[in-house]
Amino acid sequence: MAKSTKQSSNKRTHSPYSHEDKSYWHNQITEFKQSGLNRKAFCRRFDVNYDRFQYWYRKFELEKKHQPTPAVVPIKLTTGTTTRVNPVLCSIRLTSGATLYLHDMGLIQSLIKGAH
C-alpha cells in the first residue's frame, strides 16, 4: 500500500484583508468624503466591503470625538489705526503676567468654542 503524500500544513492562511491597516482605511474614508457619494454607493462603486467600511468609519468618528482640543487657538491680528475703539468685552491674564484684552464678541465665541 502506498503512503499518502498529503501533508498537513500548520501555516496560517492569510486573511484577504491583511493589507487593510489603519492607513488604508483612513485613505478610503478620505476618498469617500471627497466623492460626494453616500457610504453604500461608494462601497458599491469601488468594490469596498460595506461592513468593514462601516466599522472603520465609526472607529474614526469616535476617535475624532475623543481627540483633545488644541491648546492654542489661532487668531487673526490686524494692524492699522482705527478711529473707533470698541469697549473691552473680556480680558485674559496670561501666566507670563501679560493681559490680553478682547474687543470682538466673535473672537470670544471662537475661543470658547475651541475650548470645548
CORZIBEL-V890810 format. One record per pair of residues at least 24 apart in sequence whose ideal C-beta (glycine too) atoms are under 7 Angstrom apart, sorted by the first residue. I is the first residue (numbers start at 1). J is the second residue. D is the distance in Angstrom with one decimal. If there is no record, write none. Layout:
((I:J:D) (I:J:D))
//
This chain:
((17:52:6.8) (20:52:7.0) (25:56:3.8) (28:53:6.7) (29:56:6.6) (29:57:6.0) (29:60:5.8) (69:114:6.2) (69:115:6.3) (69:116:6.8) (70:114:6.9) (73:110:6.8) (73:111:5.6) (73:114:4.0) (75:107:6.4))
//
